[in-house]
Amino acid sequence: MKDLAPEIIRQRVLIEGLYTADINREKVEEYLLGLAAHLDLRVYGKPIIHAPEGIGKDENEGFDAFIPLIDSGISLYVWSATRFFAVVIFTCKAFSQEDAIEFTRDFFAATETEFKAF
């Protein structure tokens, strides 16, 4: 992929996993705020969390969430039935992807995780 804006610092990582922790709306908010703090990323608003129960397919129910950062944002998607999550961290500030993966793995009590930086 051609870098169309080399003068802009960008770091992105996708982390996916299977989890065993109990996840509800409060835990989603706790995760987003905790991850931002752990990575020393500054938030400028509260997490936005949606749980579209009964609207789509049962197997897709869970949470869609986002927290705005001064340096971009973090998106989280949780599938409750399959106990699967995916998080995308997009920043204009460097962060430790290893710290992000470890924090995420521990928070969700993940049994398996995969990640891709891009």
C-alpha positions, 0 to 999 in steps of 0.5 A: 500500500502506498503511503499517501501522507508520509508526513503524518505519523500513523500507527494501526493495529487490529487485535482479535481474540476469543474471550472468557471474561464476563463482558457487559456495557460497563466492562466495554467502557472500562476496557476502552478507558483503561487501554487508552490510559495504559498506552498513554493516549489522551481521550477527549470524550466518553466512550460511545457504546451501542448494543443493538439487541434484537435488531440483527441476527442473534449471533451478531449481538454484542457491542460496537464501541468507540472512544475518541482520542486526541490522536485518533481513536479506538474501536471495539466490536464484541460478539457475545454469543461466540465470545469473540472480540476485535479492536482497532487502534488507530493513532497519530502517536506511537504506542507499544503494540506489545503493551496493547496486545498484553493489556487486551489479552489480560482484560478479556481473559483471552484464550487465543489472540491474533493481531496485525499491524498495518 
